[in-house]
Amino acid sequence: MRAAATTVNLWLLAGVVVGLVDQASEQVMTSILDGGDAAAVISQPLLQAVAAATKATTREWLESARNVVTFANDSGTYDELAAYLQATSSKRRIGFLG
């Protein structure tokens, strides 16, 4: 099960990287069409594409991770994440939810 999850994660990561490179390439082409000099897609345009496409999402990721641990951890794949989330939880649980 972990190998399949790793393969899916790698495909998703590859898709993200391809998207970022496409954004950086479009940024360079737009710059060229606007009268700028021809430039390769190097670190600066790529970093700008990453900055434009991402935001700080730690809280959102942790909320999603909590849902995965709660509803999709039958195989125990995310036990380490479950332990981390439980150890760092700042919310008090009430009644049967805890």
N, CA, C and O atoms as CSV, one atom per row, in Angstrom:
chain,resi,resn,atom,element,x,y,z
A,1,MET,N,N,0.826,-1.191,0.000
A,1,MET,CA,C,0.000,0.000,0.000
A,1,MET,C,C,0.872,1.258,0.000
A,1,MET,O,O,0.549,2.241,-0.666
A,2,ARG,N,N,1.964,1.224,0.740
A,2,ARG,CA,C,2.825,2.411,0.805
A,2,ARG,C,C,3.488,2.689,-0.537
A,2,ARG,O,O,3.676,3.849,-0.902
A,3,ALA,N,N,3.843,1.643,-1.277
A,3,ALA,CA,C,4.465,1.852,-2.582
A,3,ALA,C,C,3.493,2.546,-3.524
A,3,ALA,O,O,3.887,3.434,-4.280
A,4,ALA,N,N,2.228,2.150,-3.483
A,4,ALA,CA,C,1.223,2.789,-4.342
A,4,ALA,C,C,1.037,4.247,-3.945
A,4,ALA,O,O,0.925,5.116,-4.809
A,5,ALA,N,N,1.003,4.519,-2.643
A,5,ALA,CA,C,0.844,5.895,-2.173
A,5,ALA,C,C,2.052,6.734,-2.581
A,5,ALA,O,O,1.901,7.891,-2.973
A,6,THR,N,N,3.248,6.155,-2.491
A,6,THR,CA,C,4.462,6.870,-2.887
A,6,THR,C,C,4.441,7.171,-4.374
A,6,THR,O,O,4.823,8.266,-4.785
A,7,THR,N,N,4.002,6.222,-5.188
A,7,THR,CA,C,3.921,6.430,-6.627
A,7,THR,C,C,2.947,7.550,-6.955
A,7,THR,O,O,3.237,8.404,-7.794
A,8,VAL,N,N,1.796,7.549,-6.297
A,8,VAL,CA,C,0.814,8.614,-6.521
A,8,VAL,C,C,1.390,9.957,-6.113
A,8,VAL,O,O,1.231,10.942,-6.833
A,9,ASN,N,N,2.062,10.012,-4.959
A,9,ASN,CA,C,2.668,11.262,-4.502
A,9,ASN,C,C,3.713,11.769,-5.483
A,9,ASN,O,O,3.797,12.972,-5.728
A,10,LEU,N,N,4.512,10.866,-6.049
A,10,LEU,CA,C,5.527,11.271,-7.020
A,10,LEU,C,C,4.886,11.825,-8.288
A,10,LEU,O,O,5.369,12.806,-8.854
A,11,TRP,N,N,3.792,11.193,-8.736
A,11,TRP,CA,C,3.091,11.704,-9.920
A,11,TRP,C,C,2.509,13.085,-9.649
A,11,TRP,O,O,2.570,13.967,-10.506
A,12,LEU,N,N,1.948,13.274,-8.463
A,12,LEU,CA,C,1.400,14.582,-8.111
A,12,LEU,C,C,2.501,15.634,-8.052
A,12,LEU,O,O,2.327,16.749,-8.544
A,13,LEU,N,N,3.633,15.279,-7.452
A,13,LEU,CA,C,4.763,16.202,-7.371
A,13,LEU,C,C,5.275,16.546,-8.765
A,13,LEU,O,O,5.584,17.704,-9.046
A,14,ALA,N,N,5.367,15.551,-9.633
A,14,ALA,CA,C,5.824,15.802,-11.004
A,14,ALA,C,C,4.881,16.766,-11.702
A,14,ALA,O,O,5.330,17.652,-12.430
A,15,GLY,N,N,3.584,16.607,-11.493
A,15,GLY,CA,C,2.617,17.520,-12.091
A,15,GLY,C,C,2.787,18.936,-11.584
A,15,GLY,O,O,2.665,19.890,-12.352
A,16,VAL,N,N,3.067,19.084,-10.303
A,16,VAL,CA,C,3.281,20.409,-9.723
A,16,VAL,C,C,4.528,21.051,-10.311
A,16,VAL,O,O,4.516,22.232,-10.658
A,17,VAL,N,N,5.598,20.284,-10.423
A,17,VAL,CA,C,6.854,20.815,-10.968
A,17,VAL,C,C,6.660,21.236,-12.416
A,17,VAL,O,O,7.120,22.304,-12.817
A,18,VAL,N,N,5.984,20.410,-13.203
A,18,VAL,CA,C,5.728,20.757,-14.606
A,18,VAL,C,C,4.911,22.045,-14.680
A,18,VAL,O,O,5.187,22.904,-15.517
A,19,GLY,N,N,3.917,22.186,-13.819
A,19,GLY,CA,C,3.110,23.399,-13.798
A,19,GLY,C,C,3.934,24.638,-13.463
A,19,GLY,O,O,3.752,25.691,-14.073
A,20,LEU,N,N,4.835,24.512,-12.498
A,20,LEU,CA,C,5.674,25.648,-12.121
A,20,LEU,C,C,6.637,26.033,-13.228
A,20,LEU,O,O,6.865,27.216,-13.477
A,21,VAL,N,N,7.205,25.031,-13.896
A,21,VAL,CA,C,8.113,25.325,-15.015
A,21,VAL,C,C,7.337,25.985,-16.146
A,21,VAL,O,O,7.841,26.909,-16.784
A,22,ASP,N,N,6.112,25.522,-16.401
A,22,ASP,CA,C,5.275,26.161,-17.422
A,22,ASP,C,C,5.001,27.621,-17.073
A,22,ASP,O,O,5.084,28.495,-17.936
A,23,GLN,N,N,4.675,27.885,-15.803
A,23,GLN,CA,C,4.428,29.263,-15.375
A,23,GLN,C,C,5.670,30.130,-15.555
A,23,GLN,O,O,5.585,31.269,-16.016
A,24,ALA,N,N,6.821,29.579,-15.186
A,24,ALA,CA,C,8.068,30.334,-15.329
A,24,ALA,C,C,8.364,30.594,-16.803
A,24,ALA,O,O,8.807,31.684,-17.166
A,25,SER,N,N,8.120,29.600,-17.650
A,25,SER,CA,C,8.355,29.772,-19.092
A,25,SER,C,C,7.439,30.843,-19.660
A,25,SER,O,O,7.873,31.674,-20.457
A,26,GLU,N,N,6.173,30.827,-19.254
A,26,GLU,CA,C,5.231,31.847,-19.721
A,26,GLU,C,C,5.666,33.236,-19.261
A,26,GLU,O,O,5.524,34.212,-19.998
A,27,GLN,N,N,6.193,33.320,-18.051
A,27,GLN,CA,C,6.658,34.600,-17.526
A,27,GLN,C,C,7.822,35.132,-18.370
A,27,GLN,O,O,7.877,36.325,-18.669
A,28,VAL,N,N,8.737,34.260,-18.748
A,28,VAL,CA,C,9.878,34.665,-19.581
A,28,VAL,C,C,9.390,35.067,-20.967
A,28,VAL,O,O,9.844,36.073,-21.513
A,29,MET,N,N,8.464,34.288,-21.545
A,29,MET,CA,C,7.953,34.635,-22.879
A,29,MET,C,C,7.203,35.967,-22.856
A,29,MET,O,O,7.323,36.756,-23.794
A,30,THR,N,N,6.440,36.225,-21.809
A,30,THR,CA,C,5.737,37.496,-21.678
A,30,THR,C,C,6.733,38.643,-21.587
A,30,THR,O,O,6.530,39.700,-22.185
A,31,SER,N,N,7.798,38.432,-20.843
A,31,SER,CA,C,8.835,39.456,-20.719
A,31,SER,C,C,9.478,39.743,-22.077
A,31,SER,O,O,9.735,40.899,-22.411
A,32,ILE,N,N,9.735,38.707,-22.846
A,32,ILE,CA,C,10.335,38.871,-24.172
A,32,ILE,C,C,9.377,39.627,-25.091
A,32,ILE,O,O,9.791,40.533,-25.814
A,33,LEU,N,N,8.081,39.249,-25.063
A,33,LEU,CA,C,7.098,39.899,-25.921
A,33,LEU,C,C,6.879,41.358,-25.535
A,33,LEU,O,O,6.511,42.179,-26.374
A,34,ASP,N,N,7.106,41.676,-24.265
A,34,ASP,CA,C,6.967,43.058,-23.807
A,34,ASP,C,C,8.198,43.891,-24.122
A,34,ASP,O,O,8.290,45.044,-23.700
A,35,GLY,N,N,9.149,43.321,-24.864
A,35,GLY,CA,C,10.313,44.085,-25.289
A,35,GLY,C,C,11.557,43.819,-24.474
A,35,GLY,O,O,12.579,44.476,-24.671
A,36,GLY,N,N,11.490,42.873,-23.570
A,36,GLY,CA,C,12.656,42.547,-22.767
A,36,GLY,C,C,13.621,41.660,-23.524
A,36,GLY,O,O,13.319,41.185,-24.619
A,37,ASP,N,N,14.755,41.444,-22.949
A,37,ASP,CA,C,15.754,40.579,-23.560
A,37,ASP,C,C,15.342,39.120,-23.400
A,37,ASP,O,O,14.619,38.753,-22.473
A,38,ALA,N,N,15.820,38.307,-24.323
A,38,ALA,CA,C,15.584,36.872,-24.230
A,38,ALA,C,C,16.306,36.341,-23.001
A,38,ALA,O,O,17.464,36.681,-22.756
A,39,ALA,N,N,15.630,35.523,-22.246
A,39,ALA,CA,C,16.231,34.978,-21.032
A,39,ALA,C,C,15.844,33.512,-20.892
A,39,ALA,O,O,14.765,33.092,-21.310
A,40,ALA,N,N,16.713,32.778,-20.319
A,40,ALA,CA,C,16.424,31.368,-20.055
A,40,ALA,C,C,15.557,31.268,-18.803
A,40,ALA,O,O,15.520,32.178,-17.974
A,41,VAL,N,N,14.874,30.158,-18.693
A,41,VAL,CA,C,14.102,29.913,-17.472
A,41,VAL,C,C,15.106,29.445,-16.431
A,41,VAL,O,O,15.417,28.259,-16.321
A,42,ILE,N,N,15.596,30.401,-15.684
A,42,ILE,CA,C,16.580,30.099,-14.654
A,42,ILE,C,C,15.934,30.277,-13.302
A,42,ILE,O,O,14.710,30.362,-13.199
A,43,SER,N,N,16.721,30.332,-12.296
A,43,SER,CA,C,16.193,30.334,-10.932
A,43,SER,C,C,15.253,31.489,-10.637
A,43,SER,O,O,14.243,31.282,-9.965
A,44,GLN,N,N,15.537,32.698,-11.109
A,44,GLN,CA,C,14.693,33.841,-10.763
A,44,GLN,C,C,13.255,33.688,-11.265
A,44,GLN,O,O,12.325,33.795,-10.465
A,45,PRO,N,N,13.037,33.439,-12.573
A,45,PRO,CA,C,11.652,33.244,-13.014
A,45,PRO,C,C,10.989,32.041,-12.353
A,45,PRO,O,O,9.796,32.069,-12.052
A,46,LEU,N,N,11.757,31.000,-12.132
A,46,LEU,CA,C,11.195,29.810,-11.497
A,46,LEU,C,C,10.804,30.103,-10.055
A,46,LEU,O,O,9.742,29.672,-9.604
A,47,LEU,N,N,11.644,30.829,-9.327
A,47,LEU,CA,C,11.308,31.204,-7.957
A,47,LEU,C,C,10.092,32.121,-7.916
A,47,LEU,O,O,9.257,32.009,-7.018
A,48,GLN,N,N,9.991,33.024,-8.881
A,48,GLN,CA,C,8.821,33.901,-8.945
A,48,GLN,C,C,7.552,33.106,-9.216
A,48,GLN,O,O,6.499,33.409,-8.656
A,49,ALA,N,N,7.644,32.091,-10.071
A,49,ALA,CA,C,6.485,31.242,-10.350
A,49,ALA,C,C,6.076,30.463,-9.107
A,49,ALA,O,O,4.889,30.315,-8.817
A,50,VAL,N,N,7.065,29.969,-8.380
A,50,VAL,CA,C,6.766,29.250,-7.139
A,50,VAL,C,C,6.111,30.181,-6.138
A,50,VAL,O,O,5.127,29.809,-5.499
A,51,ALA,N,N,6.639,31.379,-5.993
A,51,ALA,CA,C,6.074,32.340,-5.045
A,51,ALA,C,C,4.651,32.727,-5.430
A,51,ALA,O,O,3.792,32.887,-4.563
A,52,ALA,N,N,4.401,32.878,-6.727
A,52,ALA,CA,C,3.061,33.260,-7.177
A,52,ALA,C,C,2.063,32.118,-7.004
A,52,ALA,O,O,0.877,32.355,-6.775
A,53,ALA,N,N,2.541,30.887,-7.112
A,53,ALA,CA,C,1.636,29.735,-7.083
A,53,ALA,C,C,1.414,29.181,-5.687
A,53,ALA,O,O,0.519,28.362,-5.482
A,54,THR,N,N,2.209,29.612,-4.736
A,54,THR,CA,C,2.103,29.032,-3.405
A,54,THR,C,C,1.837,30.093,-2.359
A,54,THR,O,O,2.089,31.280,-2.561
A,55,LYS,N,N,1.334,29.640,-1.265
A,55,LYS,CA,C,1.150,30.488,-0.093
A,55,LYS,C,C,1.392,29.615,1.132
A,55,LYS,O,O,1.440,28.389,1.037
A,56,ALA,N,N,1.539,30.241,2.240
A,56,ALA,CA,C,1.736,29.477,3.465
A,56,ALA,C,C,0.454,28.708,3.759
A,56,ALA,O,O,-0.592,29.305,4.015
A,57,THR,N,N,0.538,27.402,3.722
A,57,THR,CA,C,-0.663,26.587,3.881
A,57,THR,C,C,-0.506,25.540,4.971
A,57,THR,O,O,-1.175,24.507,4.945
A,58,THR,N,N,0.349,25.795,5.902
A,58,THR,CA,C,0.586,24.797,6.941
A,58,THR,C,C,-0.693,24.441,7.678
A,58,THR,O,O,-0.992,23.265,7.886
A,59,ARG,N,N,-1.444,25.456,8.072
A,59,ARG,CA,C,-2.687,25.198,8.811
A,59,ARG,C,C,-3.666,24.379,7.970
A,59,ARG,O,O,-4.257,23.419,8.465
A,60,GLU,N,N,-3.839,24.757,6.695
A,60,GLU,CA,C,-4.746,24.025,5.827
A,60,GLU,C,C,-4.266,22.594,5.624
A,60,GLU,O,O,-5.068,21.660,5.621
A,61,TRP,N,N,-2.955,22.422,5.453
A,61,TRP,CA,C,-2.411,21.083,5.263
A,61,TRP,C,C,-2.660,20.229,6.501
A,61,TRP,O,O,-3.052,19.067,6.389
A,62,LEU,N,N,-2.433,20.801,7.676
A,62,LEU,CA,C,-2.656,20.042,8.911
A,62,LEU,C,C,-4.129,19.668,9.081
A,62,LEU,O,O,-4.436,18.581,9.570
A,63,GLU,N,N,-5.039,20.555,8.683
A,63,GLU,CA,C,-6.457,20.216,8.753
A,63,GLU,C,C,-6.788,19.071,7.796
A,63,GLU,O,O,-7.536,18.161,8.151
A,64,SER,N,N,-6.234,19.115,6.590
A,64,SER,CA,C,-6.431,18.021,5.639
A,64,SER,C,C,-5.806,16.740,6.159
A,64,SER,O,O,-6.388,15.661,6.046
A,65,ALA,N,N,-4.622,16.866,6.725
A,65,ALA,CA,C,-3.936,15.695,7.267
A,65,ALA,C,C,-4.745,15.062,8.392
A,65,ALA,O,O,-4.815,13.838,8.497
A,66,ARG,N,N,-5.356,15.893,9.233
A,66,ARG,CA,C,-6.187,15.373,10.315
A,66,ARG,C,C,-7.365,14.572,9.747
A,66,ARG,O,O,-7.726,13.528,10.290
A,67,ASN,N,N,-7.960,15.063,8.657
A,67,ASN,CA,C,-9.058,14.330,8.026
A,67,ASN,C,C,-8.588,13.000,7.461
A,67,ASN,O,O,-9.282,11.992,7.590
A,68,VAL,N,N,-7.419,12.988,6.837
A,68,VAL,CA,C,-6.876,11.742,6.296
A,68,VAL,C,C,-6.631,10.749,7.420
A,68,VAL,O,O,-6.984,9.575,7.305
A,69,VAL,N,N,-6.024,11.218,8.511
A,69,VAL,CA,C,-5.744,10.341,9.646
A,69,VAL,C,C,-7.046,9.811,10.240
A,69,VAL,O,O,-7.130,8.641,10.612
A,70,THR,N,N,-8.049,10.661,10.329
A,70,THR,CA,C,-9.311,10.270,10.948
A,70,THR,C,C,-10.096,9.292,10.089
A,70,THR,O,O,-10.651,8.323,10.608
A,71,PHE,N,N,-10.151,9.528,8.792
A,71,PHE,CA,C,-11.064,8.765,7.942
A,71,PHE,C,C,-10.394,7.785,6.981
A,71,PHE,O,O,-11.088,6.954,6.394
A,72,ALA,N,N,-9.084,7.847,6.797
A,72,ALA,CA,C,-8.448,7.007,5.779
A,72,ALA,C,C,-7.173,6.340,6.268
A,72,ALA,O,O,-6.260,6.094,5.480
A,73,ASN,N,N,-7.101,6.049,7.543
A,73,ASN,CA,C,-5.877,5.441,8.070
A,73,ASN,C,C,-6.117,4.008,8.513
A,73,ASN,O,O,-5.525,3.560,9.495
A,74,ASP,N,N,-6.964,3.288,7.814
A,74,ASP,CA,C,-7.260,1.903,8.187
A,74,ASP,C,C,-6.024,1.014,8.133
A,74,ASP,O,O,-5.883,0.092,8.935
A,75,SER,N,N,-5.130,1.291,7.190
A,75,SER,CA,C,-3.945,0.447,7.022
A,75,SER,C,C,-2.812,0.822,7.973
A,75,SER,O,O,-1.827,0.092,8.081
A,76,GLY,N,N,-2.943,1.950,8.658
A,76,GLY,CA,C,-1.887,2.386,9.562
A,76,GLY,C,C,-0.777,3.159,8.879
A,76,GLY,O,O,0.251,3.442,9.494
A,77,THR,N,N,-0.969,3.501,7.629
A,77,THR,CA,C,0.045,4.222,6.866
A,77,THR,C,C,0.406,5.554,7.512
A,77,THR,O,O,1.556,5.989,7.453
A,78,TYR,N,N,-0.577,6.194,8.126
A,78,TYR,CA,C,-0.370,7.525,8.672
A,78,TYR,C,C,-0.304,7.536,10.198
A,78,TYR,O,O,-0.648,8.540,10.822
A,79,ASP,N,N,0.130,6.438,10.802
A,79,ASP,CA,C,0.196,6.364,12.261
A,79,ASP,C,C,1.151,7.402,12.856
A,79,ASP,O,O,0.853,7.997,13.892
A,80,GLU,N,N,2.295,7.620,12.206
A,80,GLU,CA,C,3.239,8.625,12.713
A,80,GLU,C,C,2.621,10.020,12.678
A,80,GLU,O,O,2.785,10.807,13.610
A,81,LEU,N,N,1.917,10.312,11.604
A,81,LEU,CA,C,1.240,11.596,11.488
A,81,LEU,C,C,0.147,11.723,12.545
A,81,LEU,O,O,-0.035,12.794,13.123
A,82,ALA,N,N,-0.570,10.649,12.795
A,82,ALA,CA,C,-1.617,10.659,13.829
A,82,ALA,C,C,-1.015,10.961,15.196
A,82,ALA,O,O,-1.571,11.748,15.962
A,83,ALA,N,N,0.109,10.344,15.499
A,83,ALA,CA,C,0.773,10.591,16.782
A,83,ALA,C,C,1.230,12.041,16.887
A,83,ALA,O,O,1.093,12.666,17.938
A,84,TYR,N,N,1.770,12.570,15.803
A,84,TYR,CA,C,2.207,13.970,15.803
A,84,TYR,C,C,1.024,14.907,16.013
A,84,TYR,O,O,1.087,15.821,16.835
A,85,LEU,N,N,-0.046,14.680,15.274
A,85,LEU,CA,C,-1.220,15.541,15.395
A,85,LEU,C,C,-1.807,15.481,16.803
A,85,LEU,O,O,-2.247,16.494,17.346
A,86,GLN,N,N,-1.808,14.297,17.380
A,86,GLN,CA,C,-2.338,14.156,18.734
A,86,GLN,C,C,-1.435,14.865,19.741
A,86,GLN,O,O,-1.924,15.492,20.680
A,87,ALA,N,N,-0.129,14.770,19.550
A,87,ALA,CA,C,0.819,15.383,20.486
A,87,ALA,C,C,0.817,16.906,20.395
A,87,ALA,O,O,1.080,17.588,21.385
A,88,THR,N,N,0.524,17.437,19.217
A,88,THR,CA,C,0.594,18.887,19.038
A,88,THR,C,C,-0.773,19.570,19.019
A,88,THR,O,O,-0.865,20.778,18.802
A,89,SER,N,N,-1.814,18.806,19.241
A,89,SER,CA,C,-3.152,19.383,19.213
A,89,SER,C,C,-3.301,20.414,20.319
A,89,SER,O,O,-3.029,20.130,21.486
A,90,SER,N,N,-3.733,21.611,19.948
A,90,SER,CA,C,-3.898,22.671,20.933
A,90,SER,C,C,-5.356,22.829,21.348
A,90,SER,O,O,-5.675,23.607,22.247
A,91,LYS,N,N,-6.233,22.085,20.686
A,91,LYS,CA,C,-7.655,22.174,21.017
A,91,LYS,C,C,-8.001,21.134,22.079
A,91,LYS,O,O,-7.507,20.007,22.044
A,92,ARG,N,N,-8.837,21.518,23.004
A,92,ARG,CA,C,-9.326,20.554,23.980
A,92,ARG,C,C,-10.506,19.819,23.370
A,92,ARG,O,O,-11.392,20.420,22.763
A,93,ARG,N,N,-10.497,18.537,23.543
A,93,ARG,CA,C,-11.581,17.735,22.996
A,93,ARG,C,C,-12.657,17.572,24.062
A,93,ARG,O,O,-12.363,17.450,25.251
A,94,ILE,N,N,-13.886,17.572,23.621
A,94,ILE,CA,C,-15.010,17.522,24.531
A,94,ILE,C,C,-15.742,16.193,24.373
A,94,ILE,O,O,-16.000,15.736,23.260
A,95,GLY,N,N,-16.063,15.596,25.484
A,95,GLY,CA,C,-16.897,14.390,25.489
A,95,GLY,C,C,-16.312,13.240,24.731
A,95,GLY,O,O,-15.134,12.918,24.885
A,96,PHE,N,N,-17.130,12.611,23.908
A,96,PHE,CA,C,-16.725,11.399,23.207
A,96,PHE,C,C,-15.796,11.675,22.027
A,96,PHE,O,O,-15.252,10.729,21.459
A,97,LEU,N,N,-15.594,12.923,21.641
A,97,LEU,CA,C,-14.742,13.244,20.519
A,97,LEU,C,C,-13.254,13.065,20.842
A,97,LEU,O,O,-12.445,12.897,19.930
A,98,GLY,N,N,-12.896,13.098,22.089
A,98,GLY,CA,C,-11.494,13.019,22.471
A,98,GLY,C,C,-11.021,11.643,22.540
A,98,GLY,O,O,-9.853,11.406,22.850
